[in-house]
Amino acid sequence: MIEDARVLREGFVPSDVVHRDAEVNALSHVLEPVTNNDPAEPALITGPSGAGKTTITKFVVSRLRESVLDVESVHVNCWQSYSRFKAIYRILEGLGRTVDIHRQSTPHDELLDRLADYDGPPVIVTLDEVDQLDDARLVYDLYRLEPFSFVLITNDEEELLADIDDRVRSRMQTAETIHFDRYSIDELTDIIAARAEHGLVLDAITTEQLRWIADAAAGDARVGLSILRSAARRADRQSTEVITDEHVREAIPAARREVRSKNLESLRPEQRLVFQILHEEEELAPRDLYDKYADQVDDPRTKRTVRSWLQKLAKYNLVEAAGRGPNRVYRVRDGFVDAE
């Protein structure tokens, strides 16, 4: 059933992409100065989860590097590298310049100095989920470095700008913003069909089933691919020649749980604590949630920061909000199964 498992994975970057021509052209235009050995203006990629922001960015950068061989690129996942040290270290690591760096003792400023001393070919740095950074002032520090060009990826531009100081906001507002809308059912059907064509045996799944998967994914390509992958695995386990409707039906809730569990695993410790408090309490108003969170940590973040975390958790379908204003409450989404 599964001929090439790589194609079915979320992180796979296809050799061609569909339904994102405008976004591909826009980002290619922003990065074009790199082809002349000049730094590009920063690009800010925005849009909902699963809209293809990361895949398209990797696709454009990869294509640019194929046309201009003397270009470096580093992709920083800010879910994982969320501190100033980790983010800078990841950039240096991508450039092969961390041999004598000690994670426990090397000062942050020394890492930044090393980046400032870089004298190699142009570098395109992607800060994926940039709003996850502990301190957005790092963006300001990085912007001043040459020959670095930056692509910043976030779900929500307004949410990102709300938590940074005026100096950083001023620099970030010079970025060229490229917004990604959620995929339509037809678009997502085409995307999943292309993955099925290259990843599964011939005629393993029908067009009607692909459209069913796209509809269930609600515009989120990550969920759609997870459903396809889960259905194909079920067919493999049962040694059937095709994916049946029952395979798809069973795969939909399983895939949603898989995506949510991956999102949960990627949370920072304090964000996971906020989630766990909600998981235990079932439902809480933001102020009550904050009080419980603050009681369990030595140096609690601000109420505004915790509110932004809640909004992030909601965007990743881990929690949901009900009510408005002072009556708003948050709860863990129905059907969520903890990774444990």
LINVEN-V781952 format. One record per residue. N is the residue number from 1. RES is the residue in three letters. PSI is psi in whole degrees, 0 to 359 (999 if undefined). NEAR is the number of other ideal C-beta (glycine too) atoms within 10 Angstrom. Layout:
# LINVEN-V781952
n=N res=RES psi=PSI near=NEAR
n=N res=RES psi=PSI near=NEAR
This chain:
# LINVEN-V781952
n=1 res=MET psi=306 near=21
n=2 res=ILE psi=114 near=15
n=3 res=GLU psi=327 near=13
n=4 res=ASP psi=96 near=12
n=5 res=ALA psi=334 near=13
n=6 res=ARG psi=321 near=9
n=7 res=VAL psi=332 near=19
n=8 res=LEU psi=355 near=22
n=9 res=ARG psi=151 near=13
n=10 res=GLU psi=321 near=16
n=11 res=GLY psi=357 near=10
n=12 res=PHE psi=133 near=16
n=13 res=VAL psi=112 near=15
n=14 res=PRO psi=162 near=13
n=15 res=SER psi=344 near=8
n=16 res=ASP psi=149 near=6
n=17 res=VAL psi=154 near=18
n=18 res=VAL psi=151 near=12
n=19 res=HIS psi=22 near=14
n=20 res=ARG psi=30 near=21
n=21 res=ASP psi=316 near=9
n=22 res=ALA psi=318 near=10
n=23 res=GLU psi=320 near=23
n=24 res=VAL psi=314 near=17
n=25 res=ASN psi=320 near=12
n=26 res=ALA psi=313 near=19
n=27 res=LEU psi=322 near=24
n=28 res=SER psi=320 near=16
n=29 res=HIS psi=317 near=14
n=30 res=VAL psi=320 near=22
n=31 res=LEU psi=358 near=25
n=32 res=GLU psi=323 near=12
n=33 res=PRO psi=333 near=14
n=34 res=VAL psi=330 near=23
n=35 res=THR psi=342 near=14
n=36 res=ASN psi=19 near=9
n=37 res=ASN psi=24 near=12
n=38 res=ASP psi=147 near=12
n=39 res=PRO psi=144 near=18
n=40 res=ALA psi=159 near=23
n=41 res=GLU psi=151 near=13
n=42 res=PRO psi=149 near=22
n=43 res=ALA psi=136 near=23
n=44 res=LEU psi=114 near=22
n=45 res=ILE psi=121 near=28
n=46 res=THR psi=160 near=19
n=47 res=GLY psi=167 near=20
n=48 res=PRO psi=165 near=16
n=49 res=SER psi=138 near=19
n=50 res=GLY psi=14 near=26
n=51 res=ALA psi=2 near=23
n=52 res=GLY psi=14 near=25
n=53 res=LYS psi=311 near=26
n=54 res=THR psi=315 near=20
n=55 res=THR psi=315 near=20
n=56 res=ILE psi=321 near=22
n=57 res=THR psi=313 near=26
n=58 res=LYS psi=322 near=18
n=59 res=PHE psi=312 near=21
n=60 res=VAL psi=316 near=25
n=61 res=VAL psi=318 near=24
n=62 res=SER psi=317 near=12
n=63 res=ARG psi=321 near=16
n=64 res=LEU psi=318 near=20
n=65 res=ARG psi=333 near=15
n=66 res=GLU psi=327 near=9
n=67 res=SER psi=334 near=9
n=68 res=VAL psi=99 near=15
n=69 res=LEU psi=330 near=7
n=70 res=ASP psi=60 near=10
n=71 res=VAL psi=135 near=21
n=72 res=GLU psi=157 near=17
n=73 res=SER psi=145 near=20
n=74 res=VAL psi=129 near=17
n=75 res=HIS psi=118 near=18
n=76 res=VAL psi=117 near=25
n=77 res=ASN psi=105 near=18
n=78 res=CYS psi=351 near=24
n=79 res=TRP psi=319 near=16
n=80 res=GLN psi=317 near=14
n=81 res=SER psi=71 near=21
n=82 res=TYR psi=344 near=19
n=83 res=SER psi=162 near=15
n=84 res=ARG psi=315 near=18
n=85 res=PHE psi=309 near=17
n=86 res=LYS psi=320 near=19
n=87 res=ALA psi=314 near=27
n=88 res=ILE psi=318 near=24
n=89 res=TYR psi=318 near=21
n=90 res=ARG psi=322 near=20
n=91 res=ILE psi=313 near=26
n=92 res=LEU psi=321 near=19
n=93 res=GLU psi=317 near=16
n=94 res=GLY psi=336 near=16
n=95 res=LEU psi=4 near=17
n=96 res=GLY psi=36 near=9
n=97 res=ARG psi=42 near=17
n=98 res=THR psi=15 near=17
n=99 res=VAL psi=314 near=7
n=100 res=ASP psi=22 near=6
n=101 res=ILE psi=131 near=16
n=102 res=HIS psi=119 near=7
n=103 res=ARG psi=329 near=9
n=104 res=GLN psi=338 near=4
n=105 res=SER psi=345 near=7
n=106 res=THR psi=124 near=16
n=107 res=PRO psi=150 near=9
n=108 res=HIS psi=316 near=16
n=109 res=ASP psi=329 near=12
n=110 res=GLU psi=323 near=11
n=111 res=LEU psi=317 near=21
n=112 res=LEU psi=322 near=20
n=113 res=ASP psi=324 near=10
n=114 res=ARG psi=320 near=18
n=115 res=LEU psi=319 near=18
n=116 res=ALA psi=332 near=13
n=117 res=ASP psi=356 near=9
n=118 res=TYR psi=131 near=17
n=119 res=ASP psi=26 near=6
n=120 res=GLY psi=197 near=12
n=121 res=PRO psi=167 near=13
n=122 res=PRO psi=147 near=23
n=123 res=VAL psi=130 near=22
n=124 res=ILE psi=117 near=24
n=125 res=VAL psi=124 near=24
n=126 res=THR psi=123 near=23
n=127 res=LEU psi=96 near=26
n=128 res=ASP psi=132 near=21
n=129 res=GLU psi=51 near=23
n=130 res=VAL psi=335 near=23
n=131 res=ASP psi=352 near=23
n=132 res=GLN psi=349 near=22
n=133 res=LEU psi=138 near=23
n=134 res=ASP psi=321 near=16
n=135 res=ASP psi=107 near=15
n=136 res=ALA psi=349 near=17
n=137 res=ARG psi=339 near=14
n=138 res=LEU psi=324 near=21
n=139 res=VAL psi=318 near=22
n=140 res=TYR psi=316 near=17
n=141 res=ASP psi=318 near=17
n=142 res=LEU psi=325 near=20
n=143 res=TYR psi=332 near=18
n=144 res=ARG psi=355 near=10
n=145 res=LEU psi=140 near=18
n=146 res=GLU psi=146 near=12
n=147 res=PRO psi=55 near=18
n=148 res=PHE psi=139 near=21
n=149 res=SER psi=145 near=25
n=150 res=PHE psi=137 near=23
n=151 res=VAL psi=122 near=28
n=152 res=LEU psi=130 near=26
n=153 res=ILE psi=131 near=25
n=154 res=THR psi=157 near=22
n=155 res=ASN psi=319 near=19
n=156 res=ASP psi=115 near=16
n=157 res=GLU psi=316 near=19
n=158 res=GLU psi=319 near=8
n=159 res=GLU psi=321 near=16
n=160 res=LEU psi=313 near=24
n=161 res=LEU psi=338 near=16
n=162 res=ALA psi=333 near=13
n=163 res=ASP psi=19 near=16
n=164 res=ILE psi=158 near=19
n=165 res=ASP psi=170 near=10
n=166 res=ASP psi=324 near=7
n=167 res=ARG psi=315 near=10
n=168 res=VAL psi=320 near=20
n=169 res=ARG psi=320 near=16
n=170 res=SER psi=317 near=11
n=171 res=ARG psi=320 near=16
n=172 res=MET psi=333 near=22
n=173 res=GLN psi=352 near=11
n=174 res=THR psi=351 near=10
n=175 res=ALA psi=149 near=19
n=176 res=GLU psi=116 near=16
n=177 res=THR psi=130 near=15
n=178 res=ILE psi=113 near=23
n=179 res=HIS psi=137 near=13
n=180 res=PHE psi=122 near=19
n=181 res=ASP psi=159 near=12
n=182 res=ARG psi=145 near=16
n=183 res=TYR psi=144 near=25
n=184 res=SER psi=170 near=12
n=185 res=ILE psi=316 near=17
n=186 res=ASP psi=317 near=11
n=187 res=GLU psi=315 near=18
n=188 res=LEU psi=327 near=28
n=189 res=THR psi=316 near=22
n=190 res=ASP psi=319 near=15
n=191 res=ILE psi=314 near=24
n=192 res=ILE psi=324 near=24
n=193 res=ALA psi=321 near=18
n=194 res=ALA psi=320 near=15
n=195 res=ARG psi=319 near=21
n=196 res=ALA psi=321 near=24
n=197 res=GLU psi=321 near=12
n=198 res=HIS psi=343 near=15
n=199 res=GLY psi=340 near=22
n=200 res=LEU psi=167 near=25
n=201 res=VAL psi=161 near=14
n=202 res=LEU psi=134 near=7
n=203 res=ASP psi=32 near=9
n=204 res=ALA psi=337 near=21
n=205 res=ILE psi=147 near=25
n=206 res=THR psi=162 near=14
n=207 res=THR psi=322 near=9
n=208 res=GLU psi=320 near=11
n=209 res=GLN psi=321 near=22
n=210 res=LEU psi=319 near=23
n=211 res=ARG psi=324 near=16
n=212 res=TRP psi=315 near=20
n=213 res=ILE psi=315 near=29
n=214 res=ALA psi=320 near=27
n=215 res=ASP psi=316 near=14
n=216 res=ALA psi=331 near=20
n=217 res=ALA psi=345 near=27
n=218 res=ALA psi=45 near=16
n=219 res=GLY psi=359 near=19
n=220 res=ASP psi=109 near=22
n=221 res=ALA psi=328 near=22
n=222 res=ARG psi=317 near=22
n=223 res=VAL psi=318 near=25
n=224 res=GLY psi=316 near=28
n=225 res=LEU psi=325 near=27
n=226 res=SER psi=320 near=26
n=227 res=ILE psi=314 near=29
n=228 res=LEU psi=314 near=29
n=229 res=ARG psi=317 near=23
n=230 res=SER psi=319 near=23
n=231 res=ALA psi=319 near=30
n=232 res=ALA psi=321 near=24
n=233 res=ARG psi=321 near=18
n=234 res=ARG psi=318 near=20
n=235 res=ALA psi=321 near=24
n=236 res=ASP psi=316 near=14
n=237 res=ARG psi=327 near=10
n=238 res=GLN psi=1 near=11
n=239 res=SER psi=39 near=7
n=240 res=THR psi=156 near=14
n=241 res=GLU psi=338 near=10
n=242 res=VAL psi=164 near=14
n=243 res=ILE psi=125 near=25
n=244 res=THR psi=167 near=17
n=245 res=ASP psi=325 near=12
n=246 res=GLU psi=323 near=13
n=247 res=HIS psi=316 near=23
n=248 res=VAL psi=316 near=24
n=249 res=ARG psi=317 near=13
n=250 res=GLU psi=330 near=15
n=251 res=ALA psi=332 near=24
n=252 res=ILE psi=303 near=19
n=253 res=PRO psi=326 near=14
n=254 res=ALA psi=319 near=16
n=255 res=ALA psi=320 near=24
n=256 res=ARG psi=318 near=23
n=257 res=ARG psi=320 near=17
n=258 res=GLU psi=314 near=19
n=259 res=VAL psi=316 near=23
n=260 res=ARG psi=320 near=21
n=261 res=SER psi=321 near=16
n=262 res=LYS psi=319 near=14
n=263 res=ASN psi=320 near=21
n=264 res=LEU psi=318 near=21
n=265 res=GLU psi=334 near=10
n=266 res=SER psi=353 near=15
n=267 res=LEU psi=149 near=20
n=268 res=ARG psi=158 near=16
n=269 res=PRO psi=316 near=7
n=270 res=GLU psi=326 near=17
n=271 res=GLN psi=321 near=21
n=272 res=ARG psi=324 near=16
n=273 res=LEU psi=317 near=16
n=274 res=VAL psi=316 near=26
n=275 res=PHE psi=315 near=22
n=276 res=GLN psi=324 near=16
n=277 res=ILE psi=315 near=19
n=278 res=LEU psi=322 near=23
n=279 res=HIS psi=321 near=16
n=280 res=GLU psi=323 near=10
n=281 res=GLU psi=347 near=14
n=282 res=GLU psi=315 near=9
n=283 res=GLU psi=132 near=12
n=284 res=LEU psi=147 near=20
n=285 res=ALA psi=152 near=14
n=286 res=PRO psi=319 near=16
n=287 res=ARG psi=321 near=12
n=288 res=ASP psi=322 near=14
n=289 res=LEU psi=318 near=23
n=290 res=TYR psi=318 near=21
n=291 res=ASP psi=317 near=14
n=292 res=LYS psi=320 near=15
n=293 res=TYR psi=313 near=21
n=294 res=ALA psi=330 near=14
n=295 res=ASP psi=342 near=9
n=296 res=GLN psi=1 near=12
n=297 res=VAL psi=152 near=11
n=298 res=ASP psi=325 near=5
n=299 res=ASP psi=78 near=6
n=300 res=PRO psi=147 near=15
n=301 res=ARG psi=173 near=17
n=302 res=THR psi=161 near=10
n=303 res=LYS psi=323 near=15
n=304 res=ARG psi=320 near=10
n=305 res=THR psi=317 near=14
n=306 res=VAL psi=323 near=20
n=307 res=ARG psi=320 near=18
n=308 res=SER psi=326 near=18
n=309 res=TRP psi=317 near=22
n=310 res=LEU psi=319 near=23
n=311 res=GLN psi=323 near=16
n=312 res=LYS psi=316 near=24
n=313 res=LEU psi=324 near=24
n=314 res=ALA psi=319 near=14
n=315 res=LYS psi=332 near=15
n=316 res=TYR psi=18 near=20
n=317 res=ASN psi=26 near=19
n=318 res=LEU psi=324 near=25
n=319 res=VAL psi=167 near=22
n=320 res=GLU psi=152 near=14
n=321 res=ALA psi=147 near=14
n=322 res=ALA psi=142 near=10
n=323 res=GLY psi=174 near=10
n=324 res=ARG psi=157 near=7
n=325 res=GLY psi=227 near=5
n=326 res=PRO psi=347 near=8
n=327 res=ASN psi=3 near=8
n=328 res=ARG psi=137 near=13
n=329 res=VAL psi=157 near=16
n=330 res=TYR psi=148 near=26
n=331 res=ARG psi=157 near=16
n=332 res=VAL psi=139 near=20
n=333 res=ARG psi=145 near=15
n=334 res=ASP psi=141 near=6
n=335 res=GLY psi=1 near=10
n=336 res=PHE psi=135 near=19
n=337 res=VAL psi=123 near=13
n=338 res=ASP psi=148 near=12
n=339 res=ALA psi=338 near=11
n=340 res=GLU psi=999 near=5
